[in-house]
């Protein structure tokens, strides 16, 4: 049984993290990259033991957890490669023009610098990729920031094992000990104390809207507010266009049955709303999807809290008088199991009831049956910010879909064509974040190397001698990185 960290332990951890920051911020990109790669090596060295513990704590299968660990190590190494190369700091140089009239132009040089200790909250649904050494810690370390990690109470032992791997990497690479602090905490008070601590410079969070918004509000109540980068989920609406429904309804229904129920629907990119215009094609889609859903066996969800929340939210939706339950699993289920299911509602009733717009985290999706394309467009205007939006259409549909695609692109961080939103590729071009309430700051994402830029700020040096400048800004470009010099990109 793990005990919640005390206020004294939290304060000591934050003080150690700040002391480490004063040293680590001066490490070169190659030194930081060596450490980050060592973290990946040490996680792999944990072998099957950590997979077995994670299986016991989360009810997730071995194949899913093994794949997630691989993704975690890949994203660590991806960020390490970007940090080692160095151009991510956006070095910008405007050289002096001392004889400019009427006033001389000073020499000004600018780059991104780390902001300080980052508090990261481990996620419940990704015990590796969004937790102890997941993308938030990796991005913070890449930026030059120490991490204070609050383990998620759903998988505390898994978190402890990964924390041990990080500590080994710190020791092997000679990094300051406070570069990583690991705290347990099932209660809100631990998180509150971490967000309010004066040495905390930023917060990374992946989870529910309620949790993320509470942390965001706390951070803005501080004497010195700090940024909270919270990814808070999404209904990820899917728009079915008429020609695709007429020609390929069965194909897409089967595809979406898997996306809705994969991982028992416990992905933030699960398609929770499916929107189409009434007609034979949508009827075929709905019937096929219902048949597929009935055949999907329920399995335990991550923990009792998520299972309870799923059933509560699902009951609120299907209990609405305008909503029809189309299908649910024909298998028997236990208290922790998800209930694969799909329901439907007409467009007007959906527009009139904003409770139907909210995420149901689990294996459930709501089909919205619009009377015409005008009603579909009306729904787009009334949806809140999303992580993803998907458009399903043939070439004939897409020839006339420019306005629809432009409209849905205002809602989300990633717009897809003819696919499923589940499955988030780890690469530089990925955007995993979106307008509020999908995340607290839609300008940033939490996947790929661009996630580093959440934990930095620009700093300009004016009229500095060469020996006092960072290598990234010195004449001659000793690091050989891409820089903007007098409005021209050069290396």
C-alpha positions as a Python dict, from the first residue, in 0.01 Angstrom:
ca = {
    (1, 'X'): (0, 0, 0),
    (2, 'X'): (149, 332, -107),
    (3, 'X'): (109, 636, 115),
    (4, 'X'): (24, 982, -14),
    (5, 'X'): (319, 1219, -10),
    (6, 'X'): (319, 1461, 283),
    (7, 'X'): (349, 1838, 246),
    (8, 'X'): (704, 1810, 382),
    (9, 'X'): (795, 1547, 121),
    (10, 'X'): (641, 1757, -156),
    (11, 'X'): (837, 2064, -49),
    (12, 'X'): (1163, 1869, -31),
    (13, 'X'): (1103, 1721, -375),
    (14, 'X'): (1032, 2061, -528),
    (15, 'X'): (1341, 2213, -367),
    (16, 'X'): (1559, 1931, -504),
    (17, 'X'): (1401, 1975, -847),
    (18, 'X'): (1474, 2347, -847),
    (19, 'X'): (1835, 2289, -743),
    (20, 'X'): (1867, 2038, -1029),
    (21, 'X'): (1716, 2292, -1269),
    (22, 'X'): (1990, 2544, -1197),
    (23, 'X'): (2244, 2284, -1313),
    (24, 'X'): (2055, 2089, -1580),
    (25, 'X'): (1947, 2398, -1779),
    (26, 'X'): (2313, 2445, -1878),
    (27, 'X'): (2356, 2092, -2013),
    (28, 'X'): (2417, 2068, -2387),
    (29, 'X'): (2164, 1913, -2620),
    (30, 'X'): (2386, 1609, -2663),
    (31, 'X'): (2416, 1561, -2285),
    (32, 'X'): (2040, 1583, -2239),
    (33, 'X'): (1989, 1342, -2528),
    (34, 'X'): (2229, 1090, -2373),
    (35, 'X'): (2026, 1093, -2053),
    (36, 'X'): (1690, 1062, -2230),
    (37, 'X'): (1814, 767, -2436),
    (38, 'X'): (1943, 605, -2117),
    (39, 'X'): (1591, 627, -1970),
    (40, 'X'): (1459, 430, -2269),
    (41, 'X'): (1735, 171, -2229),
    (42, 'X'): (1659, 124, -1860),
    (43, 'X'): (1285, 87, -1919),
    (44, 'X'): (1356, -188, -2172),
    (45, 'X'): (1590, -351, -1921),
    (46, 'X'): (1294, -398, -1683),
    (47, 'X'): (1184, -678, -1916),
    (48, 'X'): (866, -876, -1869),
    (49, 'X'): (849, -803, -1495),
    (50, 'X'): (708, -453, -1550),
    (51, 'X'): (459, -581, -1810),
    (52, 'X'): (328, -840, -1563),
    (53, 'X'): (283, -578, -1292),
    (54, 'X'): (107, -340, -1531),
    (55, 'X'): (-125, -620, -1645),
    (56, 'X'): (-226, -688, -1286),
    (57, 'X'): (-282, -320, -1206),
    (58, 'X'): (-463, -209, -1524),
    (59, 'X'): (-632, -523, -1664),
    (60, 'X'): (-473, -441, -2000),
    (61, 'X'): (-340, -735, -2206),
    (62, 'X'): (28, -808, -2251),
    (63, 'X'): (30, -727, -2622),
    (64, 'X'): (-118, -381, -2563),
    (65, 'X'): (124, -300, -2281),
    (66, 'X'): (427, -432, -2470),
    (67, 'X'): (332, -214, -2766),
    (68, 'X'): (280, 86, -2542),
    (69, 'X'): (620, 38, -2377),
    (70, 'X'): (775, 27, -2725),
    (71, 'X'): (598, 350, -2816),
    (72, 'X'): (722, 510, -2493),
    (73, 'X'): (1085, 421, -2564),
    (74, 'X'): (1050, 531, -2926),
    (75, 'X'): (916, 872, -2826),
    (76, 'X'): (1196, 913, -2570),
    (77, 'X'): (1454, 844, -2842),
    (78, 'X'): (1271, 1063, -3093),
    (79, 'X'): (1284, 1359, -2856),
    (80, 'X'): (1648, 1280, -2775),
    (81, 'X'): (1735, 1294, -3146),
    (82, 'X'): (1568, 1634, -3186),
    (83, 'X'): (1738, 1771, -2874),
    (84, 'X'): (2079, 1643, -2983),
    (85, 'X'): (2045, 1807, -3325),
    (86, 'X'): (1949, 2135, -3158),
    (87, 'X'): (1761, 2344, -3415),
    (88, 'X'): (1438, 2319, -3210),
    (89, 'X'): (1552, 2616, -2995),
    (90, 'X'): (1452, 2857, -3277),
    (91, 'X'): (1772, 3059, -3260),
    (92, 'X'): (1711, 3401, -3415),
    (93, 'X'): (1980, 3663, -3472),
    (94, 'X'): (1950, 4025, -3580),
    (95, 'X'): (2296, 4177, -3602),
    (96, 'X'): (2376, 4535, -3510),
    (97, 'X'): (2376, 4831, -3749),
    (98, 'X'): (2564, 5088, -3540),
    (99, 'X'): (2549, 5363, -3804),
    (100, 'X'): (2176, 5332, -3875),
    (101, 'X'): (1992, 5664, -3874),
    (102, 'X'): (1824, 5814, -3687),
    (103, 'X'): (1905, 5550, -3418),
    (104, 'X'): (2163, 5270, -3413),
    (105, 'X'): (2030, 4914, -3430),
    (106, 'X'): (2148, 4693, -3140),
    (107, 'X'): (2262, 4332, -3174),
    (108, 'X'): (1972, 4111, -3056),
    (109, 'X'): (1977, 3731, -3034),
    (110, 'X'): (1688, 3514, -2920),
    (111, 'X'): (1631, 3145, -2838),
    (112, 'X'): (1401, 2921, -2636),
    (113, 'X'): (1514, 2845, -2281),
    (114, 'X'): (1369, 2612, -2011),
    (115, 'X'): (1122, 2750, -1758),
    (116, 'X'): (1186, 2537, -1447),
    (117, 'X'): (1052, 2228, -1265),
    (118, 'X'): (752, 2068, -1436),
    (119, 'X'): (490, 1877, -1237),
    (120, 'X'): (349, 1586, -1439),
    (121, 'X'): (39, 1387, -1346),
    (122, 'X'): (51, 1025, -1461),
    (123, 'X'): (-247, 918, -1674),
    (124, 'X'): (-474, 628, -1585),
    (125, 'X'): (-518, 484, -1934),
    (126, 'X'): (-154, 485, -2049),
    (127, 'X'): (70, 350, -1768),
    (128, 'X'): (381, 397, -1983),
    (129, 'X'): (324, 642, -2270),
    (130, 'X'): (155, 919, -2067),
    (131, 'X'): (288, 846, -1723),
    (132, 'X'): (616, 817, -1536),
    (133, 'X'): (856, 845, -1829),
    (134, 'X'): (601, 926, -2096),
    (135, 'X'): (588, 1213, -2339),
    (136, 'X'): (539, 1489, -2079),
    (137, 'X'): (852, 1398, -1880),
    (138, 'X'): (1047, 1336, -2202),
    (139, 'X'): (947, 1677, -2338),
    (140, 'X'): (1036, 1849, -2011),
    (141, 'X'): (1378, 1682, -1994),
    (142, 'X'): (1437, 1775, -2358),
    (143, 'X'): (1352, 2137, -2282),
    (144, 'X'): (1598, 2140, -1990),
    (145, 'X'): (1346, 2106, -1705),
    (146, 'X'): (1340, 1863, -1412),
    (147, 'X'): (1022, 1659, -1358),
    (148, 'X'): (823, 1600, -1041),
    (149, 'X'): (592, 1309, -1121),
    (150, 'X'): (273, 1228, -934),
    (151, 'X'): (201, 862, -997),
    (152, 'X'): (-152, 768, -1089),
    (153, 'X'): (-314, 562, -811),
    (154, 'X'): (-444, 312, -1068),
    (155, 'X'): (-94, 173, -1132),
    (156, 'X'): (139, 283, -849),
    (157, 'X'): (369, -21, -860),
    (158, 'X'): (422, 9, -1234),
    (159, 'X'): (509, 373, -1180),
    (160, 'X'): (757, 286, -905),
    (161, 'X'): (933, 39, -1135),
    (162, 'X'): (965, 291, -1417),
    (163, 'X'): (1080, 554, -1167),
    (164, 'X'): (1359, 317, -1066),
    (165, 'X'): (1465, 296, -1432),
    (166, 'X'): (1480, 677, -1454),
    (167, 'X'): (1693, 695, -1140),
    (168, 'X'): (1937, 444, -1288),
    (169, 'X'): (1963, 656, -1602),
    (170, 'X'): (2035, 965, -1390),
    (171, 'X'): (2310, 783, -1205),
    (172, 'X'): (2468, 634, -1517),
    (173, 'X'): (2478, 966, -1704),
    (174, 'X'): (2589, 1180, -1408),
    (175, 'X'): (2282, 1402, -1404),
    (176, 'X'): (2168, 1592, -1093),
    (177, 'X'): (1957, 1377, -858),
    (178, 'X'): (1664, 1617, -845),
    (179, 'X'): (1615, 1587, -1220),
    (180, 'X'): (1337, 1339, -1142),
    (181, 'X'): (1123, 1321, -829),
    (182, 'X'): (855, 1055, -788),
    (183, 'X'): (559, 1097, -552),
    (184, 'X'): (252, 888, -479),
    (185, 'X'): (-84, 1048, -416),
    (186, 'X'): (-438, 917, -446),
    (187, 'X'): (-597, 1227, -295),
    (188, 'X'): (-652, 1567, -454),
    (189, 'X'): (-449, 1740, -183),
    (190, 'X'): (-120, 1608, -319),
    (191, 'X'): (-193, 1743, -665),
    (192, 'X'): (-313, 2072, -523),
    (193, 'X'): (5, 2118, -319),
    (194, 'X'): (222, 2044, -623),
    (195, 'X'): (40, 2292, -847),
    (196, 'X'): (51, 2566, -583),
    (197, 'X'): (415, 2516, -486),
    (198, 'X'): (615, 2831, -570),
    (199, 'X'): (892, 2632, -742),
    (200, 'X'): (652, 2469, -989),
    (201, 'X'): (690, 2633, -1330),
    (202, 'X'): (436, 2434, -1536),
    (203, 'X'): (202, 2135, -1522),
    (204, 'X'): (144, 1847, -1763),
    (205, 'X'): (-180, 1647, -1733),
    (206, 'X'): (-372, 1387, -1933),
    (207, 'X'): (-712, 1287, -1801),
    (208, 'X'): (-1067, 1405, -1748),
    (209, 'X'): (-1212, 1750, -1805),
    (210, 'X'): (-1301, 1778, -1434),
    (211, 'X'): (-946, 1698, -1323),
    (212, 'X'): (-769, 1910, -1582),
    (213, 'X'): (-995, 2212, -1532),
    (214, 'X'): (-947, 2193, -1152),
    (215, 'X'): (-569, 2203, -1195),
    (216, 'X'): (-596, 2485, -1450),
    (217, 'X'): (-808, 2692, -1212),
    (218, 'X'): (-566, 2632, -924),
    (219, 'X'): (-271, 2742, -1135),
    (220, 'X'): (-444, 3066, -1226),
    (221, 'X'): (-524, 3142, -862),
    (222, 'X'): (-156, 3145, -765),
    (223, 'X'): (17, 3476, -687),
    (224, 'X'): (228, 3394, -993),
    (225, 'X'): (9, 3197, -1239),
    (226, 'X'): (170, 2912, -1432),
    (227, 'X'): (69, 2728, -1751),
    (228, 'X'): (-122, 2401, -1725),
    (229, 'X'): (-102, 2188, -2037),
    (230, 'X'): (-398, 1956, -1984),
    (231, 'X'): (-530, 1717, -2246),
    (232, 'X'): (-884, 1653, -2126),
    (233, 'X'): (-1052, 1425, -2378),
    (234, 'X'): (-1289, 1464, -2667),
    (235, 'X'): (-1593, 1315, -2842),
    (236, 'X'): (-1400, 1308, -3173),
    (237, 'X'): (-1699, 1352, -3407),
    (238, 'X'): (-1714, 1159, -3734),
    (239, 'X'): (-1902, 1305, -4033),
    (240, 'X'): (-2042, 1050, -4278),
    (241, 'X'): (-2101, 1195, -4623),
    (242, 'X'): (-2381, 1063, -4846),
    (243, 'X'): (-2196, 894, -5133),
    (244, 'X'): (-1971, 706, -4890),
    (245, 'X'): (-2277, 588, -4699),
    (246, 'X'): (-2444, 472, -5019),
    (247, 'X'): (-2141, 278, -5144),
    (248, 'X'): (-1937, 175, -4838),
    (249, 'X'): (-2160, 189, -4529),
    (250, 'X'): (-2085, -171, -4429),
    (251, 'X'): (-1709, -128, -4458),
    (252, 'X'): (-1700, 181, -4243),
    (253, 'X'): (-1943, 41, -3985),
    (254, 'X'): (-1716, -258, -3926),
    (255, 'X'): (-1413, -32, -3909),
    (256, 'X'): (-1579, 192, -3651),
    (257, 'X'): (-1699, -96, -3434),
    (258, 'X'): (-1333, -175, -3373),
    (259, 'X'): (-1238, 188, -3312),
    (260, 'X'): (-1522, 246, -3063),
    (261, 'X'): (-1443, -64, -2857),
    (262, 'X'): (-1067, -99, -2898),
    (263, 'X'): (-908, -95, -2552),
    (264, 'X'): (-1266, -97, -2417),
    (265, 'X'): (-1305, 256, -2551),
    (266, 'X'): (-1046, 393, -2311),
    (267, 'X'): (-866, 617, -2559),
    (268, 'X'): (-906, 993, -2564),
    (269, 'X'): (-942, 971, -2944),
    (270, 'X'): (-1230, 719, -2938),
    (271, 'X'): (-1505, 826, -3184),
    (272, 'X'): (-1792, 915, -2952),
    (273, 'X'): (-2020, 1094, -3200),
    (274, 'X'): (-2107, 970, -3551),
    (275, 'X'): (-2303, 1217, -3764),
    (276, 'X'): (-2482, 1152, -4093),
    (277, 'X'): (-2790, 1246, -4294),
    (278, 'X'): (-3092, 1018, -4267),
    (279, 'X'): (-3139, 770, -4550),
    (280, 'X'): (-3082, 413, -4658),
    (281, 'X'): (-2704, 446, -4633),
    (282, 'X'): (-2712, 565, -4272),
    (283, 'X'): (-2963, 289, -4190),
    (284, 'X'): (-2725, 28, -4331),
    (285, 'X'): (-2435, 179, -4138),
    (286, 'X'): (-2634, 183, -3812),
    (287, 'X'): (-2761, -175, -3847),
    (288, 'X'): (-2417, -311, -3935),
    (289, 'X'): (-2253, -123, -3651),
    (290, 'X'): (-2516, -254, -3408),
    (291, 'X'): (-2459, -612, -3522),
    (292, 'X'): (-2084, -577, -3478),
    (293, 'X'): (-2118, -421, -3133),
    (294, 'X'): (-2336, -706, -3008),
    (295, 'X'): (-2058, -952, -3082),
    (296, 'X'): (-1783, -771, -2891),
    (297, 'X'): (-1713, -932, -2557),
    (298, 'X'): (-1682, -702, -2255),
    (299, 'X'): (-1356, -697, -2059),
    (300, 'X'): (-1255, -518, -1738),
    (301, 'X'): (-1188, -147, -1761),
    (302, 'X'): (-875, 9, -1613),
    (303, 'X'): (-1006, 50, -1261),
    (304, 'X'): (-1326, 74, -1060),
    (305, 'X'): (-1346, 454, -1082),
    (306, 'X'): (-1338, 455, -1463),
    (307, 'X'): (-1590, 169, -1483),
    (308, 'X'): (-1829, 351, -1250),
    (309, 'X'): (-1793, 682, -1436),
    (310, 'X'): (-1854, 507, -1770),
    (311, 'X'): (-2174, 345, -1652),
    (312, 'X'): (-2299, 668, -1497),
    (313, 'X'): (-2235, 877, -1810),
    (314, 'X'): (-2371, 606, -2039),
    (315, 'X'): (-2689, 581, -1833),
    (316, 'X'): (-2736, 958, -1850),
    (317, 'X'): (-2724, 947, -2230),
    (318, 'X'): (-2932, 637, -2300),
    (319, 'X'): (-3180, 738, -2031),
    (320, 'X'): (-3271, 1052, -2223),
    (321, 'X'): (-3617, 1024, -2374),
    (322, 'X'): (-3495, 1121, -2721),
    (323, 'X'): (-3217, 861, -2732),
    (324, 'X'): (-3265, 507, -2864),
    (325, 'X'): (-3028, 229, -2759),
    (326, 'X'): (-2941, 49, -3085),
    (327, 'X'): (-2727, -232, -2946),
    (328, 'X'): (-2515, -348, -2659),
    (329, 'X'): (-2294, -651, -2612),
    (330, 'X'): (-2473, -983, -2589),
    (331, 'X'): (-2207, -1115, -2353),
    (332, 'X'): (-2240, -1119, -1977),
    (333, 'X'): (-2035, -867, -1786),
    (334, 'X'): (-1895, -811, -1437),
    (335, 'X'): (-1878, -496, -1225),
    (336, 'X'): (-1550, -370, -1377),
    (337, 'X'): (-1642, -452, -1736),
    (338, 'X'): (-1719, -201, -2003),
    (339, 'X'): (-2046, -246, -2191),
    (340, 'X'): (-1988, -213, -2566),
    (341, 'X'): (-2290, -22, -2692),
    (342, 'X'): (-2422, 223, -2948),
    (343, 'X'): (-2727, 453, -2940),
    (344, 'X'): (-2887, 707, -3172),
    (345, 'X'): (-3069, 1042, -3162),
    (346, 'X'): (-3205, 1280, -3423),
    (347, 'X'): (-3018, 1600, -3501),
    (348, 'X'): (-3271, 1841, -3352),
    (349, 'X'): (-3281, 1662, -3016),
    (350, 'X'): (-2902, 1653, -3008),
    (351, 'X'): (-2887, 2028, -3065),
    (352, 'X'): (-3139, 2092, -2787),
    (353, 'X'): (-2958, 1882, -2524),
    (354, 'X'): (-2598, 1977, -2456),
    (355, 'X'): (-2558, 1688, -2211),
    (356, 'X'): (-2553, 1463, -2518),
    (357, 'X'): (-2243, 1649, -2644),
    (358, 'X'): (-2025, 1530, -2354),
    (359, 'X'): (-1766, 1253, -2366),
    (360, 'X'): (-1862, 906, -2243),
    (361, 'X'): (-1520, 754, -2171),
    (362, 'X'): (-1555, 390, -2264),
    (363, 'X'): (-1695, 161, -2538),
    (364, 'X'): (-1994, 374, -2638),
    (365, 'X'): (-2084, 594, -2932),
    (366, 'X'): (-2388, 803, -3023),
    (367, 'X'): (-2515, 821, -3383),
    (368, 'X'): (-2673, 1156, -3473),
    (369, 'X'): (-2927, 1134, -3755),
    (370, 'X'): (-2961, 1468, -3934),
    (371, 'X'): (-3257, 1549, -4156),
    (372, 'X'): (-3032, 1727, -4409),
    (373, 'X'): (-2685, 1876, -4461),
    (374, 'X'): (-2801, 2210, -4319),
    (375, 'X'): (-2869, 2041, -3985),
    (376, 'X'): (-2528, 1871, -3999),
    (377, 'X'): (-2367, 2211, -4049),
    (378, 'X'): (-2571, 2349, -3759),
    (379, 'X'): (-2435, 2072, -3536),
    (380, 'X'): (-2079, 2157, -3639),
    (381, 'X'): (-2136, 2515, -3527),
    (382, 'X'): (-2257, 2399, -3184),
    (383, 'X'): (-1983, 2145, -3105),
    (384, 'X'): (-1705, 2234, -2861),
    (385, 'X'): (-1331, 2196, -2917),
    (386, 'X'): (-1210, 1848, -3010),
    (387, 'X'): (-887, 1654, -3036),
    (388, 'X'): (-995, 1513, -3373),
    (389, 'X'): (-1265, 1537, -3637),
    (390, 'X'): (-1304, 1277, -3913),
    (391, 'X'): (-1470, 1311, -4253),
    (392, 'X'): (-1575, 994, -4438),
    (393, 'X'): (-1639, 1053, -4808),
    (394, 'X'): (-1575, 937, -5164),
    (395, 'X'): (-1408, 1154, -5425),
    (396, 'X'): (-1755, 1266, -5529),
    (397, 'X'): (-1836, 1370, -5171),
    (398, 'X'): (-1505, 1547, -5124),
    (399, 'X'): (-1544, 1747, -5444),
    (400, 'X'): (-1811, 1947, -5262),
    (401, 'X'): (-1680, 1918, -4905),
    (402, 'X'): (-1438, 2210, -4885),
    (403, 'X'): (-1669, 2421, -4668),
    (404, 'X'): (-1743, 2131, -4433),
    (405, 'X'): (-1373, 2049, -4393),
    (406, 'X'): (-1296, 2416, -4330),
    (407, 'X'): (-1567, 2426, -4063),
    (408, 'X'): (-1458, 2112, -3877),
    (409, 'X'): (-1093, 2221, -3891),
    (410, 'X'): (-1188, 2512, -3665),
    (411, 'X'): (-1300, 2261, -3402),
    (412, 'X'): (-1000, 2034, -3369),
    (413, 'X'): (-627, 1977, -3360),
    (414, 'X'): (-631, 1696, -3618),
    (415, 'X'): (-873, 1642, -3906),
    (416, 'X'): (-877, 1301, -4075),
    (417, 'X'): (-1014, 1166, -4402),
    (418, 'X'): (-1152, 814, -4438),
    (419, 'X'): (-989, 662, -4132),
    (420, 'X'): (-1036, 625, -3758),
    (421, 'X'): (-903, 871, -3499),
    (422, 'X'): (-774, 602, -3263),
    (423, 'X'): (-406, 533, -3314),
    (424, 'X'): (-189, 842, -3264),
    (425, 'X'): (133, 827, -3463),
    (426, 'X'): (438, 954, -3273),
    (427, 'X'): (604, 1192, -3519),
    (428, 'X'): (691, 1557, -3556),
    (429, 'X'): (385, 1639, -3769),
    (430, 'X'): (132, 1494, -3523),
    (431, 'X'): (-94, 1733, -3333),
    (432, 'X'): (-245, 1579, -3019),
    (433, 'X'): (-434, 1862, -2860),
    (434, 'X'): (-714, 2092, -2965),
    (435, 'X'): (-927, 2394, -2879),
    (436, 'X'): (-1077, 2408, -2530),
    (437, 'X'): (-1215, 2190, -2373),
    (438, 'X'): (-1014, 1922, -2556),
    (439, 'X'): (-707, 2082, -2402),
    (440, 'X'): (-630, 2395, -2204),
    (441, 'X'): (-403, 2538, -2475),
    (442, 'X'): (-475, 2432, -2831),
    (443, 'X'): (-154, 2593, -2958),
    (444, 'X'): (43, 2295, -2832),
    (445, 'X'): (27, 1916, -2851),
    (446, 'X'): (141, 1635, -2625),
    (447, 'X'): (285, 1399, -2888),
    (448, 'X'): (610, 1432, -3079),
    (449, 'X'): (903, 1664, -3042),
    (450, 'X'): (695, 1982, -3065),
    (451, 'X'): (567, 1892, -2716),
    (452, 'X'): (900, 2030, -2589),
    (453, 'X'): (785, 2383, -2664),
    (454, 'X'): (529, 2376, -2383),
    (455, 'X'): (809, 2398, -2128),
    (456, 'X'): (1024, 2680, -2267),
    (457, 'X'): (1009, 3056, -2310),
    (458, 'X'): (1190, 3292, -2549),
    (459, 'X'): (1486, 3488, -2410),
    (460, 'X'): (1658, 3771, -2598),
    (461, 'X'): (2021, 3873, -2544),
    (462, 'X'): (2099, 4232, -2644),
    (463, 'X'): (2451, 4358, -2713),
    (464, 'X'): (2619, 4057, -2546),
    (465, 'X'): (2986, 3974, -2606),
    (466, 'X'): (3046, 3641, -2777),
    (467, 'X'): (3193, 3465, -2474),
    (468, 'X'): (2874, 3523, -2271),
    (469, 'X'): (2633, 3397, -2536),
    (470, 'X'): (2500, 3039, -2550),
    (471, 'X'): (2662, 2833, -2825),
    (472, 'X'): (2331, 2836, -3013),
    (473, 'X'): (2364, 3213, -3065),
    (474, 'X'): (2737, 3261, -3121),
    (475, 'X'): (2887, 3384, -3447),
    (476, 'X'): (3007, 3102, -3667),
    (477, 'X'): (2726, 2870, -3551),
    (478, 'X'): (2948, 2626, -3355),
    (479, 'X'): (2662, 2376, -3316),
    (480, 'X'): (2576, 2377, -3687),
    (481, 'X'): (2203, 2424, -3627),
    (482, 'X'): (1945, 2598, -3843),
    (483, 'X'): (1908, 2962, -3739),
    (484, 'X'): (1729, 3269, -3868),
    (485, 'X'): (1995, 3535, -3923),
    (486, 'X'): (1881, 3878, -4040),
    (487, 'X'): (1551, 3729, -4165),
    (488, 'X'): (1716, 3441, -4356),
    (489, 'X'): (1726, 3075, -4254),
    (490, 'X'): (2078, 2941, -4265),
    (491, 'X'): (2301, 2674, -4122),
}
